[in-house]
């Protein structure tokens, strides 16, 4: 059965149709809120913010995850990024903090308490990020506090008016984040797909038409031939990278597992054969988020040492660092970016595999890997296999992350200005999210159809 036939069958079922329409309605509400500006922002300066902040590594990441809400300076400007940060922190702390490790082993009730802790951690993180984001946009817009004062005339903690305006802005941005998380939870419970991922997905997809418009109509091209060449590269990159993402994300190394004969009461159960699936890309796009966030700090610190004259050696060095890391330019930025994504992929995968404790679960259920002794030997074997296949996944993630830099290098070497736009309509990290969310949502839709005795449509 084709995908279109599966979607048609889904809409023919009242319950599934209600879930799909509910999901679409929630996403429309989020997109509407993403266009409501924060109170206190100067409306005359609002239209020029997008051009001013374009190219900053961290702002581009936040704009990607919020669906353009950063460039709109919307109440949804932070999107669900603080929640993602809190989730990552909790995941990294779980094997270190005994209390969190005990909660993880308590099943559904423990996971619910961990989720509640994550929500509580999201609020202070959102407040801190709101302050940092406003100042970061101000630095990109016009040099630190001066840039902030141009966008938000009463920003600060000085007089009573400034404090009231500042508190209002921070409250609106934090509330926007928590409301976006709540919308995602509603999708997860009453709709189709993983809610928070769909919120991010909707933001990325919303920016695609503007990116295509820049290629078709934009003034960055020397001739019509270069414009058509850019369109061709865009199509080839999108199709090719999407294919690779699907193959890598679905790629598995299946480790065979044998279960011994078990006696339960008067019944004897014969041993069974199964396998443990180990994904090539366990980390998803988390390493890319780590790397982009870390690479934003050199540019942010460099902006504090730049002077108007620019004659001092430290000012010139700060200008180079700000241009390389803050504006994503130069081979140094892309090499460091590649290495960070590669290293973070191994680090995050190791943490995730340790939390799963596969060797203990196998031993508890009477399972073993043929030829490998249970316990420490099994743990060492699984870790060795995971690291071997993660090498491929890390190379893939790092390569996808630096595709814009590769196209930028090609454009500079060939002198074809604007060619790099082919990789900036949807960059590699955005495609990883889009493809992953689409595949996951279609799987959930297929499982709902199979539960109702319909045929599946994913081969």
Order of alpha helices (4+ residues) and beta strands (2+ residues): alpha-alpha-alpha-alpha-alpha-alpha-alpha-alpha-alpha-alpha-alpha-alpha-beta-beta-beta-beta-alpha-alpha-alpha-alpha-beta-alpha-alpha-alpha
